[in-house]
Amino acid sequence: MPIRNWLKGPATAVLIILAATGLTPARAEIVGTMAVHAMVGELRKDSEALIEKGRQTGEFLIWRTGVEMKQFLDGWERANTALLQKAFSELDQRLQAIFRQMDATLDRLEEGRVDTIEEANNLVDQIAHQIQQIPIIGGNASVSRYSPRVILPSTSASQLEVRLQVFGPQLSSADARLEPQLGSPIPARSPRGTEVTFLIDRQVFPSEEFSHRFVSVPMSFVSNPGSFRPWQQTQRHDLEFYVLPRIAAEIAVGATVEEPVKETRNVAVHLGQFSGRNTRIHRGVNVPEREHGWRLDLARRGEMHLIDGGGDRGRCEGIEDNSVNENGVIMFVRVDNRDRWGRRRDGFVSCSISLPLYRMVPRSREVEVGKLQLGWHQDLALRIPPNTRNVRITARLFDGRVREITGASEDRYFSARIEGDSLIIRPKPPRDM
């Protein structure tokens, strides 16, 4: 079973840990004869490489996984020095099983058996959970984990402090204190059992406007608090924090709006020949191509007229005003007779009619809906124009990525959904333990 070959599977957007690492360490196997210190050394090498890569790329999952692993390895090694020279097979069976389970979870990430960002998040959570199950059985004080690791910008001036909890064996009696670069040392508050608490001034974690940063805060403690004071040793452990910027993303929203546009034209309809004697002839005229949406344009009825095509004793006379509607009209002609020298002959005339037509056709146009800045604590809501066919979101994120998405979508740091006539954009801070 491999300890780790971080770049074995294909790099995809979901496999955040694989895609961005670029690590190619020598391959090792967890076998019964392997020395525990060698196994710990290989895992530490990989975890340090992950942390560094996470710092450079801003990939939170990479950084978090590396910190989880290294945090545990450092603490476990300090507290269990007596086990380091043993073979892996000499470890407690439960401890062996947890190490192997952690390795198998990392294998799944490595080999590409992950389909979504949410699944990748869950697998990293499993790693963290597995690490927390590994017993630290020595008598020395050490740090096994701390929370929070992700520092959000404050929402108000009243949030002046960050409450930090640090967990590890013997810490409550190890005279633990933080030594930030700015300010005085910070002693632990209310130490109990395996937990100490610190209240840290927010000035220790200054937030940038639009870029993340990593802040390291040293923590010192007595590694062997049960020893006689002259033989007590002070350890230093760096706690690293992922400090988020005030702005998660700059968002530009556009929309494709489909609106009906009036299309017009004039059509001449040939009505044929009319014949008769001393009479008026009426004929209904239907609008052509009604199946394609064409209607008579009543707003331009003044353009409607008859066209005389010639005849004898006949004329294209007029249009019945009361008959005019969007579907057609009734026109009429007058024909007299052509009687001569005792012969009866009908008058006749050929007519056409010119009709002003219109129809409403959909036309798409691009509109800018708005530009805004997305913070970490509040949803953004934008009103979508009527007749919107789709919504386009261009998001420039604090980690350097630019996302262009259409409609409802998910990113690792925000989600977008449409509710009625509004677009809701919700921030998703990185998940802390």
Contacts in CASP RR format, 6 or more apart in sequence:
PFRMAT RR
TARGET T0000
AUTHOR 0000-0000-0000
METHOD contacts of the structure
MODEL  1
MPIRNWLKGPATAVLIILAATGLTPARAEIVGTMAVHAMVGELRKDSEAL
IEKGRQTGEFLIWRTGVEMKQFLDGWERANTALLQKAFSELDQRLQAIFR
QMDATLDRLEEGRVDTIEEANNLVDQIAHQIQQIPIIGGNASVSRYSPRV
ILPSTSASQLEVRLQVFGPQLSSADARLEPQLGSPIPARSPRGTEVTFLI
DRQVFPSEEFSHRFVSVPMSFVSNPGSFRPWQQTQRHDLEFYVLPRIAAE
IAVGATVEEPVKETRNVAVHLGQFSGRNTRIHRGVNVPEREHGWRLDLAR
RGEMHLIDGGGDRGRCEGIEDNSVNENGVIMFVRVDNRDRWGRRRDGFVS
CSISLPLYRMVPRSREVEVGKLQLGWHQDLALRIPPNTRNVRITARLFDG
RVREITGASEDRYFSARIEGDSLIIRPKPPRDM
1 29 0 8 1.000
1 30 0 8 1.000
1 100 0 8 1.000
1 103 0 8 1.000
1 104 0 8 1.000
1 107 0 8 1.000
2 27 0 8 1.000
2 28 0 8 1.000
2 29 0 8 1.000
2 30 0 8 1.000
2 103 0 8 1.000
2 107 0 8 1.000
3 27 0 8 1.000
3 28 0 8 1.000
3 29 0 8 1.000
3 30 0 8 1.000
3 39 0 8 1.000
3 42 0 8 1.000
3 43 0 8 1.000
3 46 0 8 1.000
3 103 0 8 1.000
4 25 0 8 1.000
4 28 0 8 1.000
4 42 0 8 1.000
4 43 0 8 1.000
4 46 0 8 1.000
4 103 0 8 1.000
4 106 0 8 1.000
4 110 0 8 1.000
5 24 0 8 1.000
5 25 0 8 1.000
5 27 0 8 1.000
5 110 0 8 1.000
6 17 0 8 1.000
6 18 0 8 1.000
6 21 0 8 1.000
6 22 0 8 1.000
6 23 0 8 1.000
6 24 0 8 1.000
6 25 0 8 1.000
6 46 0 8 1.000
6 49 0 8 1.000
6 50 0 8 1.000
6 110 0 8 1.000
7 18 0 8 1.000
7 21 0 8 1.000
7 22 0 8 1.000
7 23 0 8 1.000
7 24 0 8 1.000
7 110 0 8 1.000
8 18 0 8 1.000
8 110 0 8 1.000
8 111 0 8 1.000
9 15 0 8 1.000
9 18 0 8 1.000
9 110 0 8 1.000
9 111 0 8 1.000
9 112 0 8 1.000
10 18 0 8 1.000
10 112 0 8 1.000
11 18 0 8 1.000
11 19 0 8 1.000
11 20 0 8 1.000
12 18 0 8 1.000
12 19 0 8 1.000
12 112 0 8 1.000
13 19 0 8 1.000
13 117 0 8 1.000
14 114 0 8 1.000
14 115 0 8 1.000
14 116 0 8 1.000
14 117 0 8 1.000
14 119 0 8 1.000
14 120 0 8 1.000
15 109 0 8 1.000
15 112 0 8 1.000
15 114 0 8 1.000
15 120 0 8 1.000
16 59 0 8 1.000
16 61 0 8 1.000
16 62 0 8 1.000
16 117 0 8 1.000
16 120 0 8 1.000
16 412 0 8 1.000
17 50 0 8 1.000
17 59 0 8 1.000
17 61 0 8 1.000
17 62 0 8 1.000
17 65 0 8 1.000
17 109 0 8 1.000
17 110 0 8 1.000
17 120 0 8 1.000
17 124 0 8 1.000
18 109 0 8 1.000
18 110 0 8 1.000
18 112 0 8 1.000
20 53 0 8 1.000
20 54 0 8 1.000
20 57 0 8 1.000
20 59 0 8 1.000
20 62 0 8 1.000
21 49 0 8 1.000
21 50 0 8 1.000
21 53 0 8 1.000
21 62 0 8 1.000
22 53 0 8 1.000
23 46 0 8 1.000
23 49 0 8 1.000
23 50 0 8 1.000
23 53 0 8 1.000
25 42 0 8 1.000
25 45 0 8 1.000
25 46 0 8 1.000
25 49 0 8 1.000
28 34 0 8 1.000
28 38 0 8 1.000
28 39 0 8 1.000
28 42 0 8 1.000
30 39 0 8 1.000
30 88 0 8 1.000
30 99 0 8 1.000
30 100 0 8 1.000
30 103 0 8 1.000
31 88 0 8 1.000
32 87 0 8 1.000
32 88 0 8 1.000
32 89 0 8 1.000
33 87 0 8 1.000
33 88 0 8 1.000
33 89 0 8 1.000
34 87 0 8 1.000
34 88 0 8 1.000
35 84 0 8 1.000
35 85 0 8 1.000
35 86 0 8 1.000
35 87 0 8 1.000
35 88 0 8 1.000
36 83 0 8 1.000
36 84 0 8 1.000
36 85 0 8 1.000
36 86 0 8 1.000
36 87 0 8 1.000
36 88 0 8 1.000
36 91 0 8 1.000
37 77 0 8 1.000
37 84 0 8 1.000
37 85 0 8 1.000
39 88 0 8 1.000
39 99 0 8 1.000
40 73 0 8 1.000
40 76 0 8 1.000
40 77 0 8 1.000
40 84 0 8 1.000
41 73 0 8 1.000
43 69 0 8 1.000
43 73 0 8 1.000
44 69 0 8 1.000
44 70 0 8 1.000
44 73 0 8 1.000
44 74 0 8 1.000
46 66 0 8 1.000
46 69 0 8 1.000
47 65 0 8 1.000
47 66 0 8 1.000
47 67 0 8 1.000
47 69 0 8 1.000
47 70 0 8 1.000
47 73 0 8 1.000
48 66 0 8 1.000
48 70 0 8 1.000
50 62 0 8 1.000
50 63 0 8 1.000
50 65 0 8 1.000
50 66 0 8 1.000
50 69 0 8 1.000
51 63 0 8 1.000
51 66 0 8 1.000
51 67 0 8 1.000
51 70 0 8 1.000
51 240 0 8 1.000
53 59 0 8 1.000
53 62 0 8 1.000
53 63 0 8 1.000
54 60 0 8 1.000
54 62 0 8 1.000
54 63 0 8 1.000
55 63 0 8 1.000
55 214 0 8 1.000
57 399 0 8 1.000
58 212 0 8 1.000
58 399 0 8 1.000
59 399 0 8 1.000
60 150 0 8 1.000
60 242 0 8 1.000
60 412 0 8 1.000
60 430 0 8 1.000
61 120 0 8 1.000
61 121 0 8 1.000
61 124 0 8 1.000
63 214 0 8 1.000
63 242 0 8 1.000
64 124 0 8 1.000
64 128 0 8 1.000
64 149 0 8 1.000
64 242 0 8 1.000
64 430 0 8 1.000
64 433 0 8 1.000
65 124 0 8 1.000
65 127 0 8 1.000
67 149 0 8 1.000
67 240 0 8 1.000
68 124 0 8 1.000
68 127 0 8 1.000
68 128 0 8 1.000
68 131 0 8 1.000
68 145 0 8 1.000
68 433 0 8 1.000
69 127 0 8 1.000
69 131 0 8 1.000
71 131 0 8 1.000
71 143 0 8 1.000
71 144 0 8 1.000
71 145 0 8 1.000
71 146 0 8 1.000
72 131 0 8 1.000
72 134 0 8 1.000
72 144 0 8 1.000
72 145 0 8 1.000
74 142 0 8 1.000
74 143 0 8 1.000
74 237 0 8 1.000
75 136 0 8 1.000
75 142 0 8 1.000
75 143 0 8 1.000
75 144 0 8 1.000
75 168 0 8 1.000
76 134 0 8 1.000
76 136 0 8 1.000
76 142 0 8 1.000
76 144 0 8 1.000
77 84 0 8 1.000
78 140 0 8 1.000
78 142 0 8 1.000
78 223 0 8 1.000
78 235 0 8 1.000
79 136 0 8 1.000
79 137 0 8 1.000
79 138 0 8 1.000
79 139 0 8 1.000
79 140 0 8 1.000
79 141 0 8 1.000
79 142 0 8 1.000
79 169 0 8 1.000
80 136 0 8 1.000
80 137 0 8 1.000
80 138 0 8 1.000
81 140 0 8 1.000
82 138 0 8 1.000
83 90 0 8 1.000
83 91 0 8 1.000
88 96 0 8 1.000
88 99 0 8 1.000
89 96 0 8 1.000
91 99 0 8 1.000
92 135 0 8 1.000
94 135 0 8 1.000
95 134 0 8 1.000
95 135 0 8 1.000
98 130 0 8 1.000
98 133 0 8 1.000
98 134 0 8 1.000
99 134 0 8 1.000
101 130 0 8 1.000
102 127 0 8 1.000
102 130 0 8 1.000
102 131 0 8 1.000
105 123 0 8 1.000
105 126 0 8 1.000
105 127 0 8 1.000
105 130 0 8 1.000
106 127 0 8 1.000
108 114 0 8 1.000
108 123 0 8 1.000
109 120 0 8 1.000
109 123 0 8 1.000
109 124 0 8 1.000
114 120 0 8 1.000
114 123 0 8 1.000
117 410 0 8 1.000
117 412 0 8 1.000
121 431 0 8 1.000
125 431 0 8 1.000
125 433 0 8 1.000
128 145 0 8 1.000
128 433 0 8 1.000
131 144 0 8 1.000
131 145 0 8 1.000
132 144 0 8 1.000
132 145 0 8 1.000
136 142 0 8 1.000
136 144 0 8 1.000
136 168 0 8 1.000
136 169 0 8 1.000
138 169 0 8 1.000
139 169 0 8 1.000
139 170 0 8 1.000
139 224 0 8 1.000
140 169 0 8 1.000
140 170 0 8 1.000
140 223 0 8 1.000
140 224 0 8 1.000
141 168 0 8 1.000
141 169 0 8 1.000
141 170 0 8 1.000
141 171 0 8 1.000
141 173 0 8 1.000
141 174 0 8 1.000
141 176 0 8 1.000
141 221 0 8 1.000
141 222 0 8 1.000
141 223 0 8 1.000
141 224 0 8 1.000
141 225 0 8 1.000
141 235 0 8 1.000
142 168 0 8 1.000
142 169 0 8 1.000
142 170 0 8 1.000
142 171 0 8 1.000
142 223 0 8 1.000
142 235 0 8 1.000
142 237 0 8 1.000
143 166 0 8 1.000
143 167 0 8 1.000
143 168 0 8 1.000
143 171 0 8 1.000
143 219 0 8 1.000
143 221 0 8 1.000
143 237 0 8 1.000
143 239 0 8 1.000
144 167 0 8 1.000
144 168 0 8 1.000
144 169 0 8 1.000
144 194 0 8 1.000
145 166 0 8 1.000
145 167 0 8 1.000
145 168 0 8 1.000
145 433 0 8 1.000
146 164 0 8 1.000
146 165 0 8 1.000
146 166 0 8 1.000
146 167 0 8 1.000
146 239 0 8 1.000
147 164 0 8 1.000
147 165 0 8 1.000
147 432 0 8 1.000
147 433 0 8 1.000
148 162 0 8 1.000
148 164 0 8 1.000
148 241 0 8 1.000
148 432 0 8 1.000
149 240 0 8 1.000
149 241 0 8 1.000
149 242 0 8 1.000
149 432 0 8 1.000
149 433 0 8 1.000
150 241 0 8 1.000
150 242 0 8 1.000
150 244 0 8 1.000
150 429 0 8 1.000
150 430 0 8 1.000
150 431 0 8 1.000
150 432 0 8 1.000
151 162 0 8 1.000
151 205 0 8 1.000
151 207 0 8 1.000
151 215 0 8 1.000
151 241 0 8 1.000
151 242 0 8 1.000
151 243 0 8 1.000
151 244 0 8 1.000
152 244 0 8 1.000
152 376 0 8 1.000
152 377 0 8 1.000
152 429 0 8 1.000
153 207 0 8 1.000
153 244 0 8 1.000
153 245 0 8 1.000
153 246 0 8 1.000
153 376 0 8 1.000
154 160 0 8 1.000
154 202 0 8 1.000
155 377 0 8 1.000
159 202 0 8 1.000
160 201 0 8 1.000
160 202 0 8 1.000
161 199 0 8 1.000
161 200 0 8 1.000
161 201 0 8 1.000
161 202 0 8 1.000
162 199 0 8 1.000
162 200 0 8 1.000
162 202 0 8 1.000
162 204 0 8 1.000
162 205 0 8 1.000
163 197 0 8 1.000
163 198 0 8 1.000
163 199 0 8 1.000
163 200 0 8 1.000
164 178 0 8 1.000
164 197 0 8 1.000
164 198 0 8 1.000
164 199 0 8 1.000
164 200 0 8 1.000
164 239 0 8 1.000
165 195 0 8 1.000
165 196 0 8 1.000
165 197 0 8 1.000
166 176 0 8 1.000
166 188 0 8 1.000
166 195 0 8 1.000
166 196 0 8 1.000
166 197 0 8 1.000
166 198 0 8 1.000
166 219 0 8 1.000
166 239 0 8 1.000
167 194 0 8 1.000
167 195 0 8 1.000
168 194 0 8 1.000
168 195 0 8 1.000
169 194 0 8 1.000
170 194 0 8 1.000
170 225 0 8 1.000
170 226 0 8 1.000
171 188 0 8 1.000
171 191 0 8 1.000
171 193 0 8 1.000
171 194 0 8 1.000
171 195 0 8 1.000
171 196 0 8 1.000
171 221 0 8 1.000
172 191 0 8 1.000
172 192 0 8 1.000
172 193 0 8 1.000
172 194 0 8 1.000
172 195 0 8 1.000
172 196 0 8 1.000
173 191 0 8 1.000
173 225 0 8 1.000
173 226 0 8 1.000
174 221 0 8 1.000
174 222 0 8 1.000
174 223 0 8 1.000
174 225 0 8 1.000
175 221 0 8 1.000
175 222 0 8 1.000
175 225 0 8 1.000
176 187 0 8 1.000
176 188 0 8 1.000
176 191 0 8 1.000
176 196 0 8 1.000
176 219 0 8 1.000
176 220 0 8 1.000
176 221 0 8 1.000
177 185 0 8 1.000
177 186 0 8 1.000
177 187 0 8 1.000
177 188 0 8 1.000
177 219 0 8 1.000
177 220 0 8 1.000
177 221 0 8 1.000
178 185 0 8 1.000
178 186 0 8 1.000
178 198 0 8 1.000
178 200 0 8 1.000
178 217 0 8 1.000
178 218 0 8 1.000
178 219 0 8 1.000
178 239 0 8 1.000
179 185 0 8 1.000
179 186 0 8 1.000
179 217 0 8 1.000
179 218 0 8 1.000
179 219 0 8 1.000
179 220 0 8 1.000
180 186 0 8 1.000
180 200 0 8 1.000
180 201 0 8 1.000
180 204 0 8 1.000
180 217 0 8 1.000
180 218 0 8 1.000
181 204 0 8 1.000
181 217 0 8 1.000
182 203 0 8 1.000
182 204 0 8 1.000
183 201 0 8 1.000
186 198 0 8 1.000
186 199 0 8 1.000
186 200 0 8 1.000
187 198 0 8 1.000
188 196 0 8 1.000
188 197 0 8 1.000
188 198 0 8 1.000
189 196 0 8 1.000
189 197 0 8 1.000
189 198 0 8 1.000
189 199 0 8 1.000
190 196 0 8 1.000
190 197 0 8 1.000
191 197 0 8 1.000
200 217 0 8 1.000
204 215 0 8 1.000
204 217 0 8 1.000
205 215 0 8 1.000
205 241 0 8 1.000
205 243 0 8 1.000
206 213 0 8 1.000
206 243 0 8 1.000
207 243 0 8 1.000
207 244 0 8 1.000
207 245 0 8 1.000
207 246 0 8 1.000
208 243 0 8 1.000
208 245 0 8 1.000
208 246 0 8 1.000
209 245 0 8 1.000
209 246 0 8 1.000
209 247 0 8 1.000
210 245 0 8 1.000
210 246 0 8 1.000
210 247 0 8 1.000
210 250 0 8 1.000
210 398 0 8 1.000
211 245 0 8 1.000
211 398 0 8 1.000
212 242 0 8 1.000
212 243 0 8 1.000
212 244 0 8 1.000
212 245 0 8 1.000
212 398 0 8 1.000
212 399 0 8 1.000
213 243 0 8 1.000
214 240 0 8 1.000
214 241 0 8 1.000
214 242 0 8 1.000
214 243 0 8 1.000
215 240 0 8 1.000
215 241 0 8 1.000
215 243 0 8 1.000
216 238 0 8 1.000
216 239 0 8 1.000
216 240 0 8 1.000
216 241 0 8 1.000
217 238 0 8 1.000
217 239 0 8 1.000
217 240 0 8 1.000
217 241 0 8 1.000
218 236 0 8 1.000
218 237 0 8 1.000
218 238 0 8 1.000
218 239 0 8 1.000
219 236 0 8 1.000
219 237 0 8 1.000
219 238 0 8 1.000
219 239 0 8 1.000
220 234 0 8 1.000
220 235 0 8 1.000
220 236 0 8 1.000
220 237 0 8 1.000
221 234 0 8 1.000
221 235 0 8 1.000
221 237 0 8 1.000
222 232 0 8 1.000
222 233 0 8 1.000
222 234 0 8 1.000
222 235 0 8 1.000
223 232 0 8 1.000
223 233 0 8 1.000
223 234 0 8 1.000
223 235 0 8 1.000
224 231 0 8 1.000
224 232 0 8 1.000
224 233 0 8 1.000
225 232 0 8 1.000
226 232 0 8 1.000
227 233 0 8 1.000
242 430 0 8 1.000
244 376 0 8 1.000
244 398 0 8 1.000
244 429 0 8 1.000
244 430 0 8 1.000
245 398 0 8 1.000
246 375 0 8 1.000
246 376 0 8 1.000
247 373 0 8 1.000
247 374 0 8 1.000
247 375 0 8 1.000
247 398 0 8 1.000
248 374 0 8 1.000
248 375 0 8 1.000
248 376 0 8 1.000
248 397 0 8 1.000
248 398 0 8 1.000
248 413 0 8 1.000
248 414 0 8 1.000
248 427 0 8 1.000
248 429 0 8 1.000
249 373 0 8 1.000
249 374 0 8 1.000
249 375 0 8 1.000
249 395 0 8 1.000
249 396 0 8 1.000
249 397 0 8 1.000
249 398 0 8 1.000
249 413 0 8 1.000
249 414 0 8 1.000
249 427 0 8 1.000
250 371 0 8 1.000
250 372 0 8 1.000
250 373 0 8 1.000
250 374 0 8 1.000
250 395 0 8 1.000
250 396 0 8 1.000
251 371 0 8 1.000
251 372 0 8 1.000
251 373 0 8 1.000
251 374 0 8 1.000
251 380 0 8 1.000
251 393 0 8 1.000
251 394 0 8 1.000
251 395 0 8 1.000
251 425 0 8 1.000
252 368 0 8 1.000
252 370 0 8 1.000
252 371 0 8 1.000
252 393 0 8 1.000
252 394 0 8 1.000
252 395 0 8 1.000
253 368 0 8 1.000
253 369 0 8 1.000
253 370 0 8 1.000
253 371 0 8 1.000
253 372 0 8 1.000
253 382 0 8 1.000
253 391 0 8 1.000
253 392 0 8 1.000
253 393 0 8 1.000
253 394 0 8 1.000
253 423 0 8 1.000
254 366 0 8 1.000
254 367 0 8 1.000
254 368 0 8 1.000
254 369 0 8 1.000
254 370 0 8 1.000
254 391 0 8 1.000
254 392 0 8 1.000
254 393 0 8 1.000
255 366 0 8 1.000
255 367 0 8 1.000
255 369 0 8 1.000
255 384 0 8 1.000
255 385 0 8 1.000
255 388 0 8 1.000
255 389 0 8 1.000
255 390 0 8 1.000
255 391 0 8 1.000
255 392 0 8 1.000
256 364 0 8 1.000
256 365 0 8 1.000
256 366 0 8 1.000
256 388 0 8 1.000
256 389 0 8 1.000
256 390 0 8 1.000
256 392 0 8 1.000
257 364 0 8 1.000
257 365 0 8 1.000
257 366 0 8 1.000
257 367 0 8 1.000
257 385 0 8 1.000
257 386 0 8 1.000
257 387 0 8 1.000
257 388 0 8 1.000
257 389 0 8 1.000
258 362 0 8 1.000
258 363 0 8 1.000
258 364 0 8 1.000
258 387 0 8 1.000
258 388 0 8 1.000
258 389 0 8 1.000
259 362 0 8 1.000
259 363 0 8 1.000
259 365 0 8 1.000
259 387 0 8 1.000
260 360 0 8 1.000
260 361 0 8 1.000
260 362 0 8 1.000
260 363 0 8 1.000
261 360 0 8 1.000
261 361 0 8 1.000
261 362 0 8 1.000
261 363 0 8 1.000
262 358 0 8 1.000
262 359 0 8 1.000
262 360 0 8 1.000
263 358 0 8 1.000
263 359 0 8 1.000
263 360 0 8 1.000
263 361 0 8 1.000
264 297 0 8 1.000
264 300 0 8 1.000
264 356 0 8 1.000
264 357 0 8 1.000
264 358 0 8 1.000
265 357 0 8 1.000
265 358 0 8 1.000
266 303 0 8 1.000
266 354 0 8 1.000
266 355 0 8 1.000
266 356 0 8 1.000
266 357 0 8 1.000
267 288 0 8 1.000
267 354 0 8 1.000
267 355 0 8 1.000
267 357 0 8 1.000
268 307 0 8 1.000
268 352 0 8 1.000
268 353 0 8 1.000
268 354 0 8 1.000
268 355 0 8 1.000
269 285 0 8 1.000
269 288 0 8 1.000
269 352 0 8 1.000
269 353 0 8 1.000
269 354 0 8 1.000
269 355 0 8 1.000
270 352 0 8 1.000
271 283 0 8 1.000
271 285 0 8 1.000
271 331 0 8 1.000
271 350 0 8 1.000
271 351 0 8 1.000
271 352 0 8 1.000
271 353 0 8 1.000
272 350 0 8 1.000
272 351 0 8 1.000
272 352 0 8 1.000
273 348 0 8 1.000
273 349 0 8 1.000
273 350 0 8 1.000
274 281 0 8 1.000
274 283 0 8 1.000
274 314 0 8 1.000
274 333 0 8 1.000
274 335 0 8 1.000
274 348 0 8 1.000
274 349 0 8 1.000
274 350 0 8 1.000
274 351 0 8 1.000
275 335 0 8 1.000
275 346 0 8 1.000
275 347 0 8 1.000
275 348 0 8 1.000
275 349 0 8 1.000
276 335 0 8 1.000
276 337 0 8 1.000
276 346 0 8 1.000
276 347 0 8 1.000
276 348 0 8 1.000
277 335 0 8 1.000
277 336 0 8 1.000
277 337 0 8 1.000
277 344 0 8 1.000
277 346 0 8 1.000
277 347 0 8 1.000
278 335 0 8 1.000
278 336 0 8 1.000
278 337 0 8 1.000
279 334 0 8 1.000
279 335 0 8 1.000
280 317 0 8 1.000
280 332 0 8 1.000
280 333 0 8 1.000
280 334 0 8 1.000
281 332 0 8 1.000
281 333 0 8 1.000
281 334 0 8 1.000
281 335 0 8 1.000
282 320 0 8 1.000
282 330 0 8 1.000
282 331 0 8 1.000
282 332 0 8 1.000
283 330 0 8 1.000
283 331 0 8 1.000
283 332 0 8 1.000
283 333 0 8 1.000
284 323 0 8 1.000
284 328 0 8 1.000
284 329 0 8 1.000
284 330 0 8 1.000
284 331 0 8 1.000
285 328 0 8 1.000
285 329 0 8 1.000
285 330 0 8 1.000
285 331 0 8 1.000
285 353 0 8 1.000
285 355 0 8 1.000
286 327 0 8 1.000
286 328 0 8 1.000
287 294 0 8 1.000
287 295 0 8 1.000
287 296 0 8 1.000
287 326 0 8 1.000
287 327 0 8 1.000
287 328 0 8 1.000
287 355 0 8 1.000
287 357 0 8 1.000
288 294 0 8 1.000
288 355 0 8 1.000
288 357 0 8 1.000
290 327 0 8 1.000
292 359 0 8 1.000
293 359 0 8 1.000
293 360 0 8 1.000
294 357 0 8 1.000
294 358 0 8 1.000
294 359 0 8 1.000
295 326 0 8 1.000
295 327 0 8 1.000
295 357 0 8 1.000
295 358 0 8 1.000
295 359 0 8 1.000
296 304 0 8 1.000
296 324 0 8 1.000
296 325 0 8 1.000
296 326 0 8 1.000
296 327 0 8 1.000
296 328 0 8 1.000
296 329 0 8 1.000
296 355 0 8 1.000
296 356 0 8 1.000
296 357 0 8 1.000
297 303 0 8 1.000
297 356 0 8 1.000
297 357 0 8 1.000
297 358 0 8 1.000
298 324 0 8 1.000
298 325 0 8 1.000
298 326 0 8 1.000
300 356 0 8 1.000
300 358 0 8 1.000
301 324 0 8 1.000
301 356 0 8 1.000
302 356 0 8 1.000
303 354 0 8 1.000
303 356 0 8 1.000
304 319 0 8 1.000
304 324 0 8 1.000
304 329 0 8 1.000
304 353 0 8 1.000
304 354 0 8 1.000
304 355 0 8 1.000
304 356 0 8 1.000
305 353 0 8 1.000
305 354 0 8 1.000
306 316 0 8 1.000
306 317 0 8 1.000
306 318 0 8 1.000
306 319 0 8 1.000
306 331 0 8 1.000
306 351 0 8 1.000
306 352 0 8 1.000
306 353 0 8 1.000
306 354 0 8 1.000
307 316 0 8 1.000
307 351 0 8 1.000
307 352 0 8 1.000
307 353 0 8 1.000
307 354 0 8 1.000
308 315 0 8 1.000
308 316 0 8 1.000
308 349 0 8 1.000
308 350 0 8 1.000
308 351 0 8 1.000
309 316 0 8 1.000
309 349 0 8 1.000
309 350 0 8 1.000
309 351 0 8 1.000
309 352 0 8 1.000
310 349 0 8 1.000
310 350 0 8 1.000
311 347 0 8 1.000
311 348 0 8 1.000
311 349 0 8 1.000
311 350 0 8 1.000
312 338 0 8 1.000
312 347 0 8 1.000
312 348 0 8 1.000
312 349 0 8 1.000
313 335 0 8 1.000
313 336 0 8 1.000
313 337 0 8 1.000
313 338 0 8 1.000
313 347 0 8 1.000
313 348 0 8 1.000
314 333 0 8 1.000
314 334 0 8 1.000
314 335 0 8 1.000
314 336 0 8 1.000
314 347 0 8 1.000
314 348 0 8 1.000
314 349 0 8 1.000
315 333 0 8 1.000
315 334 0 8 1.000
315 349 0 8 1.000
316 331 0 8 1.000
316 333 0 8 1.000
316 349 0 8 1.000
316 351 0 8 1.000
317 332 0 8 1.000
317 333 0 8 1.000
317 334 0 8 1.000
318 331 0 8 1.000
318 332 0 8 1.000
318 333 0 8 1.000
319 329 0 8 1.000
319 330 0 8 1.000
319 331 0 8 1.000
319 332 0 8 1.000
319 353 0 8 1.000
320 329 0 8 1.000
320 330 0 8 1.000
320 331 0 8 1.000
320 332 0 8 1.000
323 329 0 8 1.000
323 330 0 8 1.000
328 355 0 8 1.000
329 353 0 8 1.000
329 355 0 8 1.000
331 351 0 8 1.000
331 353 0 8 1.000
333 349 0 8 1.000
333 351 0 8 1.000
335 346 0 8 1.000
335 347 0 8 1.000
335 348 0 8 1.000
335 349 0 8 1.000
336 347 0 8 1.000
337 344 0 8 1.000
337 345 0 8 1.000
337 346 0 8 1.000
337 347 0 8 1.000
338 345 0 8 1.000
338 346 0 8 1.000
338 347 0 8 1.000
339 345 0 8 1.000
364 389 0 8 1.000
367 385 0 8 1.000
369 382 0 8 1.000
369 383 0 8 1.000
369 384 0 8 1.000
369 385 0 8 1.000
369 391 0 8 1.000
369 423 0 8 1.000
370 382 0 8 1.000
372 380 0 8 1.000
372 382 0 8 1.000
374 380 0 8 1.000
374 395 0 8 1.000
374 414 0 8 1.000
374 425 0 8 1.000
374 427 0 8 1.000
375 427 0 8 1.000
376 427 0 8 1.000
376 429 0 8 1.000
377 427 0 8 1.000
378 427 0 8 1.000
379 424 0 8 1.000
379 425 0 8 1.000
379 426 0 8 1.000
379 427 0 8 1.000
380 424 0 8 1.000
380 425 0 8 1.000
380 426 0 8 1.000
381 422 0 8 1.000
381 423 0 8 1.000
381 424 0 8 1.000
381 425 0 8 1.000
382 422 0 8 1.000
382 423 0 8 1.000
382 425 0 8 1.000
383 421 0 8 1.000
383 422 0 8 1.000
384 391 0 8 1.000
384 418 0 8 1.000
384 420 0 8 1.000
384 421 0 8 1.000
384 422 0 8 1.000
384 423 0 8 1.000
386 421 0 8 1.000
390 406 0 8 1.000
390 407 0 8 1.000
391 406 0 8 1.000
391 407 0 8 1.000
391 418 0 8 1.000
391 423 0 8 1.000
392 404 0 8 1.000
392 405 0 8 1.000
392 406 0 8 1.000
392 407 0 8 1.000
393 403 0 8 1.000
393 404 0 8 1.000
393 405 0 8 1.000
393 406 0 8 1.000
393 407 0 8 1.000
393 409 0 8 1.000
393 416 0 8 1.000
393 423 0 8 1.000
393 425 0 8 1.000
394 402 0 8 1.000
394 403 0 8 1.000
394 404 0 8 1.000
395 402 0 8 1.000
395 403 0 8 1.000
395 404 0 8 1.000
395 405 0 8 1.000
395 411 0 8 1.000
395 414 0 8 1.000
396 402 0 8 1.000
397 403 0 8 1.000
397 411 0 8 1.000
397 413 0 8 1.000
398 413 0 8 1.000
399 413 0 8 1.000
403 411 0 8 1.000
405 411 0 8 1.000
405 416 0 8 1.000
407 416 0 8 1.000
407 418 0 8 1.000
407 423 0 8 1.000
408 416 0 8 1.000
408 417 0 8 1.000
408 418 0 8 1.000
409 415 0 8 1.000
409 416 0 8 1.000
410 416 0 8 1.000
411 428 0 8 1.000
412 428 0 8 1.000
412 430 0 8 1.000
413 427 0 8 1.000
413 428 0 8 1.000
413 429 0 8 1.000
413 430 0 8 1.000
414 425 0 8 1.000
414 426 0 8 1.000
414 427 0 8 1.000
414 428 0 8 1.000
415 425 0 8 1.000
415 426 0 8 1.000
415 428 0 8 1.000
416 423 0 8 1.000
416 424 0 8 1.000
416 425 0 8 1.000
416 426 0 8 1.000
417 423 0 8 1.000
417 424 0 8 1.000
417 426 0 8 1.000
418 424 0 8 1.000
END
